[in-house]
Amino acid sequence: MVERSYNIRELLDYIDPAELNYQEWVNVGMALKDAGYSAEDWDRWSMADRRYRKGECFRKWESFRGAAVPVTAGTIVQMARENGWQPERPDYEIGWDDLIGGSDDLVVVNTAWVEGKEITEPAEWDPAAELIRYLETLFDSSDNVGYVTQSWEKDGKYMPTKGNWDRTAGELIQALNQCRGDIGAVLGDYHEQAGAWIRFNPLDGRGVKNENVTEYRYALVESDAEDIDRQNAILRELELPIATLVHSGKKSLHAVVHIDAGSYDEYRKRVEYLYAVCKKNGLVVDTQNKNPSRLSRMPGVLRNGRKQFLIDTNIGKESWAEWKEWIEGINDDLPDPENLAAEWDSLPKLAPSLIDGILRQGHKMLIAGPSKAGKSFALIEMCIAIAEGRRWLSWQCCRGKVLYVNLELDRASCLRRFADVYHTLCWKPEHLSNIDIWNLRGKAVPMDKLAPKLIRRAMKKNYIAVVIDPIYKVITGDENSANQMADFCNQFDKVCTELGCAVIYCHHHSKGGQGAKKSMDRASGSGVFARDPDALLDLIELEIPEDAAKQEENRAVCGACEAYLEGHVPGWEDAVSQDDRCSSAQMLQYCRKTLSGTQERELAGQIEAAKQRARGRTAWRIEGTLREFPKFEPVNLWFDYPVHRVDTGGILADLAPEEETPAWRKAVENRKKQAENNRLKKLNEFEIEFSNIEMDGREISAQELADKLNTTSRELLSWFGDGKRQKQNLKNEFEKYIGSDGKAYIKRRVQEGAQD
């Protein structure tokens, strides 16, 4: 824990005792005593309050004898913060749990540079006309108006009585128009030392309490912490929706501000908001003026020889709603518009590529795909490619630091996956320090909460990419709502902007078939997902036909044979042609001739494992929608757990995604598959029958064998293979032996493997 020490006496300069209630004032004294300061410090600070009584601080100080939960100096620090004090920037790295953000929200006025706007008393003054203008601005003619002209003295101060509340604005205006400047004849004489007061919200005519207020139209903003001219300048720069601005005849202005609340609860919340904005902008408001039935200074009267006069009406914004929208938009941190002519000769450089032809640094990319497409493995492969500065699938990556935010896997599985991908790719981990992993399974929070935490942790790491996997764990709101998803995606912009790095994330496809859809329309939820990122890569599965699957199995067997021969038979390459290396039958034949029995059995296990891997492979196609680069040709991939490999042989080029194959073609393929199954079944029956006959030890003709199988000799020929030329060759060869040595022919064909 980092300890800090502050000069509490200096912090007291940010706390006005006049703004505090009694308990808050006492808390300051208790905090000072707990921190080791003296009663003189508390007394000196308290003198700024008009409620100050000499000797009271010292008497109270003696009663502070400690408590089970003492009030500490932290209370004063917090009060000072709330009044605009900011500690110096700490000379250490920000902690993980520290909050990012300042007190600049809703700040319009730079108090260090504000210049006062002078106010002078009017030389020619018509009190009745001024009061009429005031009433016409604030009230309807039928509104009951509360006002006070009678006062009483207490400790040298004049206090208002309850006054009057049973006359309407219309009645008062009519009487003032006829009074010939004598407003005392209308309102009653007032004490010129005290002045007079008026209530700014209409009343019900039965009293002057908050419950007697009929409409919550206005609130009072009054401050005497700054000089009059400076108050005037701040009020105007704040663009407050001021209905009337009155000089109090002393050291403050009274601004009656539009609140336009529909209820007392809404009035209270809006006044709190209004006072908070004023406070942030250097205008310390008298918080005793919060209630809607509050009195304000009446224009058109004298107060101790000085005029209470109306300075202005209807200044600033017209309504509360307009002002609130303006004040919250003024600090939007948006850049100013640029003129193209001014930038034409010095256009900014484009951000460098992170993934060549796909994504620039500082931009966003979405990878979308169905479940079991290996999206997480694809992102891990990308992280490793960026860390090592190598190719990811078909694209070269820039080398740099990357943060992988793991929201789905447990820590052990995640770390193991990185190791498995490294080993399978046969890449040497030369830059492991470029990969950071943030494991958040079970600790994920919505993206609007995660973004600032992520930014805080990554601020000094110099990442060039942040990968978030997957985003459904941190989605804020309804993923089918365009507005809510736009707000959600804006969080990625914040990360990009604050960190200057790319943000890469993955999302799942919607339910149902995807083959007939465009790549932009496959991601689940609102179309915002597809249109927001600068690059969208979409994975869709390809349907592998039987012949392609067999071809891949053949390649797997050949590969297993080559790998084994490489380690056990020196110079085998000279004995096997390039064509034979592509035939599993030829490779197996060479292995049988060359290897020992033990080696054959060892190879057989490796071949079976290779076949299993080949059967478990799935085929995928990546399509892209790019904002910064030209569209690329689709890339076909094999997902060979745990990595994706580009299809270099072109086997997948002509394959259609699932559900894109026409119905007629599916029917043809199904018929071919059924015919092949039937052929293999008959061949198996043939071998069984031949073995049974051979056990009898006698000659057998092809016709006899055909009879045993309930078929003809011609159909028997078709069992040995498809294709007109192959069938004709078999027929010709078979007929040479049909009468003389059918048994020898058939036996030889069976031994060679009639599948030729």
C-alpha positions, 0 to 999 in steps of 0.5 A, spaced: 500 500 500 502 506 498 502 511 503 501 519 502 502 525 506 498 531 505 499 538 508 492 538 511 492 546 512 493 547 505 487 542 503 482 546 508 483 552 503 479 548 498 473 547 503 468 553 505 466 552 512 459 556 510 457 550 505 458 545 511 452 543 516 454 542 523 456 535 523 460 536 517 464 542 521 465 538 527 468 532 523 473 537 520 475 538 527 475 531 529 479 530 523 484 535 525 485 533 532 486 526 530 491 528 525 495 532 530 493 539 528 491 544 533 485 547 535 487 554 533 488 551 526 480 549 526 478 556 529 482 560 524 479 556 518 472 556 521 472 564 521 470 564 514 463 562 516 458 567 518 456 562 523 462 563 527 462 564 534 468 566 538 471 560 543 466 555 540 472 551 537 476 551 543 470 548 547 468 543 542 475 541 541 476 539 549 470 534 548 473 530 542 476 524 546 476 519 541 471 514 538 471 507 536 471 509 529 475 515 529 474 521 524 481 521 520 484 526 516 482 522 510 475 526 511 478 532 509 482 529 503 475 527 500 472 534 502 478 537 498 477 532 492 470 534 492 471 541 491 476 541 486 483 539 489 487 534 485 493 531 488 500 531 484 500 526 479 504 520 483 511 518 481 509 511 480 506 506 476 498 506 476 495 500 480 491 495 478 485 497 482 486 505 481 480 508 477 482 512 471 478 518 469 479 526 472 474 531 474 474 534 467 467 532 466 462 538 465 467 543 466 466 549 461 469 555 465 477 555 466 477 559 472 484 560 472 483 565 466 476 567 467 475 575 466 470 578 470 464 581 467 462 588 470 456 590 473 454 597 474 448 600 478 442 603 473 443 611 474 435 611 471 431 606 475 424 605 475 422 600 481 415 598 479 417 597 471 423 593 474 418 588 478 413 588 473 418 585 468 421 580 473 413 578 474 412 577 467 418 573 466 417 568 471 409 567 472 403 566 469 398 572 470 394 566 474 400 564 479 400 566 486 406 569 488 409 569 495 413 575 497 416 578 503 417 586 505 417 585 513 423 583 517 426 582 524 433 583 526 437 578 529 444 578 531 445 584 527 442 581 521 435 582 518 431 576 517 424 575 513 417 574 515 413 569 512 410 574 508 404 574 503 402 568 498 395 570 496 395 575 490 396 573 483 401 575 479 396 579 474 393 582 480 400 585 482 402 587 475 395 591 475 397 594 481 404 596 480 402 599 473 397 604 477 402 605 483 406 611 480 412 608 482 410 607 489 411 599 490 410 600 497 403 602 496 402 595 493 406 590 497 407 594 503 413 598 506 419 595 507 425 596 511 430 599 507 436 596 511 433 589 510 430 590 503 425 585 500 424 578 498 420 574 493 419 567 492 420 564 484 416 558 484 408 559 484 404 557 490 397 555 491 395 561 496 395 557 502 402 557 505 409 558 503 412 551 504 415 546 499 408 543 499 405 549 497 409 550 491 404 548 485 410 547 479 417 546 480 419 551 474 425 554 477 431 554 482 436 559 485 443 559 484 447 564 489 454 565 490 458 570 494 465 566 494 467 570 488 466 578 486 460 580 483 463 581 476 466 574 476 460 571 478 457 574 472 462 572 467 461 564 470 454 564 470 454 567 463 460 562 460 456 556 463 450 558 459 445 557 465 438 557 462 437 563 467 430 566 467 432 572 471 438 575 474 438 580 480 443 584 484 442 582 491 444 589 493 450 586 497 456 581 494 452 576 491 447 575 484 441 571 484 440 567 478 433 564 477 434 558 473 429 554 469 429 547 472 422 545 469 421 539 473 415 534 474 415 532 481 419 534 487 423 528 487 425 530 480 426 537 482 431 535 488 435 531 483 436 536 478 438 542 483 443 537 485 446 536 478 445 544 477 449 545 483 455 540 482 456 543 475 456 550 478 461 547 483 466 544 478 466 550 474 468 555 480 461 557 482 461 555 490 453 555 490 449 557 497 446 550 498 441 552 503 437 555 497 435 548 494 428 548 496 423 550 491 419 555 496 426 559 497 426 566 497 430 570 493 432 578 492 426 582 490 428 587 484 426 594 485 427 595 492 433 598 496 438 595 501 442 599 506 442 604 501 444 600 495 439 597 489 436 590 488 436 591 481 434 586 475 440 585 471 438 581 465 432 576 463 432 570 459 440 569 458 443 562 456 440 556 454 432 557 453 430 550 457 433 545 462 433 540 457 437 544 452 442 546 457 443 539 460 444 536 453 449 542 451 453 541 458 454 534 457 456 535 450 461 540 451 466 536 454 465 530 449 473 530 447 471 530 439 476 533 435 474 539 431 473 539 423 479 539 419 479 543 412 482 538 407 485 544 403 490 545 409 492 538 409 492 536 402 500 537 401 501 534 408 497 528 408 498 524 415 501 517 414 497 511 414 498 506 420 503 501 419 500 494 417 499 489 423 497 483 418 499 485 411 493 486 406 488 485 412 489 489 418 493 496 420 495 497 427 490 501 431 484 498 427 479 493 429 478 486 426 472 481 428 473 473 426 466 470 426 465 462 425 460 457 427 462 453 434 468 447 433 471 452 427 477 452 432 476 460 432 480 460 439 486 456 436 486 461 430 487 467 435 492 463 438 496 462 432 495 469 430 498 471 437 504 467 436 505 469 429 505 476 431 509 475 437 514 471 432 513 476 426 511 470 422 506 468 417 499 467 420 495 462 415 496 466 408 499 473 411 505 476 414 504 479 421 508 485 424 512 483 430 510 486 437 507 485 443 500 482 444 495 481 450 491 475 449 484 476 454 482 469 455 475 469 457 473 462 456 478 457 458 481 455 464 488 457 466 492 451 465 488 449 458 489 456 455 497 455 457 497 448 454 494 450 448 499 456 446 504 450 447 501 445 443 500 450 437 508 452 438 510 445 438 505 443 432 507 449 428 514 446 429 516 454 431 522 455 436 519 460 441 524 465 440 519 471 443 515 468 448 516 475 452 512 478 447 505 474 449 501 476 455 495 472 457 490 475 461 486 469 464 479 472 466 474 465 466 469 466 471 471 473 472 469 477 466 465 483 467 461 487 461 465 490 456 464 497 458 467 495 465 472 491 462 475 496 457 477 501 463 480 496 467 484 493 460 486 500 458 489 501 465 493 494 465 496 495 458 497 503 458 505 502 459 506 495 455 506 497 448 502 492 445 500 492 438 494 488 438 489 486 444 485 479 442 479 478 446 476 471 446 470 471 445 466 477 446 459 473 448 462 473 455 463 481 455 457 483 451 453 489 454 446 489 452 441 485 447 446 483 441 440 484 437 439 491 438 443 496 434 443 501 439 446 497 444 451 494 440 453 500 437 455 502 444 458 496 446 463 496 440 465 503 442 468 500 447 473 497 442 474 504 439 476 506 446 481 501 447 484 502 440 485 510 441 487 509 448 492 504 447 494 505 440 493 498 438 489 493 434 483 490 437 481 483 435 475 479 437 471 473 435 464 472 435 459 466 433 455 465 427 447 465 428 443 459 428 441 455 422 445 454 415 450 459 413 452 457 406 447 461 402 449 468 406 454 473 405 460 473 410 457 480 413 451 477 415 453 470 418 455 473 425 450 472 430 446 478 433 445 485 430 449 487 423 453 492 427 458 486 429 459 486 421 459 493 419 463 496 425 470 493 425 475 495 419 476 487 417 471 482 418 474 474 417 469 469 416 470 462 417 465 457 414 465 449 413 466 446 407 463 439 405 468 434 404 466 429 398 468 421 399 473 422 394 476 428 397 476 424 403 480 418 400 485 422 397 487 426 404 487 419 407 492 416 401 496 423 402 496 421 410 498 414 409 504 416 404 506 422 409 507 416 414 511 412 410 515 417 408 516 420 415 518 412 417 523 411 411 526 417 413 528 415 420 530 408 418 532 407 411 537 411 408 537 412 401 530 410 400 528 416 396 533 413 390 529 407 390 522 410 390 519 415 384 515 421 385 509 418 382 510 412 387 510 417 393 503 419 391 500 412 391 499 409 398 499 402 395 506 403 392 509 406 398 506 400 402 509 395 397 516 398 398 515 398 405 513 391 406 519 389 401 524 393 405 522 393 413 523 388 418 517 385 421 518 389 427 518 395 423 512 393 419 508 393 425 511 399 428 509 403 421 502 400 421 501 403 428 503 410 425 499 409 419 493 408 423 494 414 427 495 418 420 488 415 418 485 417 424 487 424 424 486 425 416 478 423 418 478 428 423 480 434 419 475 439 417 475 443 411 474 451 412 474 457 407 476 464 410 472 470 406 473 477 408 470 484 408 476 489 409 475 497 409 482 499 408 485 493 403 482 490 397 478 484 397 482 478 397 481 471 394 477 466 399 483 462 403 481 454 404 484 451 410 484 444 413 483 444 421 488 439 423 487 440 431 490 444 434 492 448 428 489 451 421 493 449 415 492 452 408 490 447 403 496 448 398 494 442 394 487 445 391 483 440 393 478 444 397 478 450 391 472 447 388 468 445 394 462 448 396 460 450 403 455 446 407 448 447 404 450 451 398 450 444 394 444 443 389 439 438 391 440 434 384 448 434 386 447 431 393 442 426 390 447 424 385 453 423 390 448 419 394 447 414 389 454 414 387 456 413 395 450 407 395 453 404 389 460 404 392 457 401 398 454 395 394 460 394 390 464 393 396 459 388 400 459 384 393 466 384 393 466 381 400 461 376 399 465 374 393 472 373 397 468 369 402 465 364 397 471 363 394 475 361 400 469 356 402 470 353 395 478 353 395 477 349 402 474 343 398 481 343 394 478 342 387 478 346 380 472 352 380 470 355 374 468 363 374 461 360 372 460 356 378 463 362 382 457 366 379 452 361 381 454 361 388 453 368 388 447 368 385 449 372 379 452 372 372 459 372 370 458 379 367 456 382 373 462 378 377 466 382 372 463 389 375 465 388 382 472 389 380 472 396 379 468 402 375 470 405 369 469 403 362 476 401 360 478 398 367 471 394 366 473 392 359 480 390 360 478 386 366 473 382 362 478 381 356 483 378 361 478 374 365 475 371 358 482 368 357 482 364 363 474 363 363 475 356 361 481 353 363 484 356 369 479 360 372 481 358 379 488 361 378 486 367 375 480 369 381 485 367 386 491 371 383 486 377 383 484 376 390 491 376 392 492 382 389 487 386 392 481 386 387 480 393 389 485 395 384 
